[in-house]
């Protein structure tokens, strides 16, 4: 199974090949590129494993699985990061 983090990184790298905003139609939104950076930051801050990163209503909803301490179960955390 492909890691969601790898998918987000691939989407971000593909966004680098997208035409500049001035050459794109106004209705095209590179949401995957916006959420990939947010996902990277949340994973780095929590030390968790990325489950999903989705743009919704001007925010990236990032869900990570954070390992539990000792034998405790992992916790699922959802963070909302504003899209800049």
C-alpha positions in Angstrom: 0.0 0.0 0.0 1.3 3.4 -0.9 2.0 5.8 2.0 -0.2 8.9 2.1 2.9 10.9 2.8 4.5 9.7 -0.4 1.3 10.6 -2.3 1.3 14.1 -0.8 5.0 14.6 -1.6 4.3 13.4 -5.2 1.4 15.8 -5.6 3.6 18.7 -4.3 6.4 17.8 -6.7 3.9 17.7 -9.6 2.6 21.1 -8.6 6.1 22.5 -9.4 5.5 21.6 -13.1 2.1 23.4 -13.1 1.9 26.6 -15.2 2.2 29.9 -13.2 -1.0 31.3 -11.7 -1.2 34.0 -14.4 -1.4 31.2 -17.1 -3.9 29.0 -15.3 -7.7 29.3 -15.6 -9.1 31.1 -12.5 -11.0 28.0 -11.4 -7.9 25.8 -11.1 -6.8 25.3 -7.5 -3.6 23.5 -6.5 -5.0 22.3 -3.2 -2.8 19.2 -3.0 0.3 21.4 -3.0 -1.2 23.6 -0.2 -2.1 20.6 2.0 1.2 18.8 1.4 3.2 21.4 3.3 0.6 21.5 6.1 0.7 17.7 6.3 4.5 17.7 6.5 4.5 20.2 9.3 1.8 18.3 11.4 3.7 15.0 11.0 7.0 16.7 12.1 5.3 18.4 15.0 3.5 15.3 16.3 5.9 12.6 15.4 3.0 10.7 14.0 2.1 8.9 10.7 0.0 10.7 8.1 -3.4 9.2 7.6 -4.9 11.9 5.4 -4.7 15.5 4.3 -7.7 17.1 2.6 -8.6 20.7 1.6 -12.0 21.8 3.0 -13.5 25.3 3.1 -10.2 27.1 3.2 -8.4 24.8 5.6 -6.4 21.6 5.3 -7.7 18.8 7.5 -4.7 16.7 8.4 -5.2 13.5 10.3 -2.2 11.6 11.9 -1.8 8.5 14.0 0.5 9.3 17.0 2.2 6.3 18.7 1.2 5.7 22.3 3.7 5.7 25.1 4.8 2.3 26.2 2.1 -0.2 25.4 -0.6 2.4 25.1 -2.7 2.4 21.9 -1.9 5.0 19.2 -4.1 8.1 19.1 -5.7 9.6 16.0 -5.3 13.4 15.9 -7.0 15.7 13.5 -5.5 19.2 12.9 -7.0 22.0 10.9 -4.4 24.3 9.2 -5.5 27.4 7.3 -4.6 27.4 3.6 -2.5 30.4 2.8 
